[in-house]
Amino acid sequence: MRVINIKQVEAFVLAAELGSFRRAGDLLNTTQPNISARIATLEGLLNRKLLDRDAGSVTLTPAGSALLGKARAVLSAVDDLLVAANEP
């Protein structure tokens, strides 16, 4: 069974949007190697390369481009769940 966690999805979305594992790590209060590991694990679980790495910057692969919107939707659904849980 494949188990994807929110931290992996969040790392992918931020790295894609910011073009940098280091900058994504800074925003998530973690290290560049941790972001890289999260994304590598996600890529393994999905059996797709999501990002091309190049000397400190990253760009989306075609698979990454196709899945980025769905990853954003996952994060949005988690935010909606948290909001709903706090409603009376």
N, C-alpha and C positions, 0 to 999 in steps of 0.2 A: 504494500500500500504506500502510495506517495503522500508525504506529509510536507506541505509547504507552510512556512510560518510568515506572519505579518512582517517581521523584521527583514526577511529576504525580499519580499515584495516592495517594502518601503525603500530598501537600499537600491534596488533596481530602478525604481521610479526616480529617486533623487539623483542617482548617478547619471541616468539618462538625461534628466532635465538640466543638471549642472555641468555635465560633460567632464566630471572628475570624481574619482573615488575619494580623494582627499577632502574635497569640499563637501561631499555627501557625508563623510565621516565626521567632519567638523559640525555639521548641522545635527547629526544624530548622536553627538558626544561619544564617538568611538573612533577607532583608528582606520586608516586606509587599508591595512591588511585584513581587518575584520570585515569591512565592506566588500573587499575582493572575495573573501571566503564565502560570505553570504550569497553573493551573486553567482559564484562558481557552483555552489550547492544548488541554487535555484536552476541554473542552466542544466545541471546534471539531472535534476528531478524532471525537468521539462524536456530533456533530451534535445535542447536547442541552444545554440550560441546566441545570446541576446545582445552582447556588446563587444565591439572590437576595441582592444586596448592598444594604446600607442603613446609611449613616452609621457605619461602623466595625464593623458586625456583619453576619453572614451567616446565612441560614436555607436549609434544603434546599427545593428545588423538588420537585414530585411525581416527576420523573425522577431527581433526586438521591436521594430516599428509596428509590426502586426499585433504584438501582445501588449504594448505599452498602454493603450486605452483600456484594455481589460484589467491590467494591473492597477491603473488609477481607479477604476470602478470598484475593485476589491477594497482599496483604501477608503473610498467614499462610503461603501457599505459598512465598513467597520466604524467609521465616524457616525453614521446614522444609527447604528446599534448602540453606541455609547450615549448619544443624545437621547434616544428612546428609553434607555435604561434609567436615565436621570429625570424623566418626566413623571409627574405625579400620577 
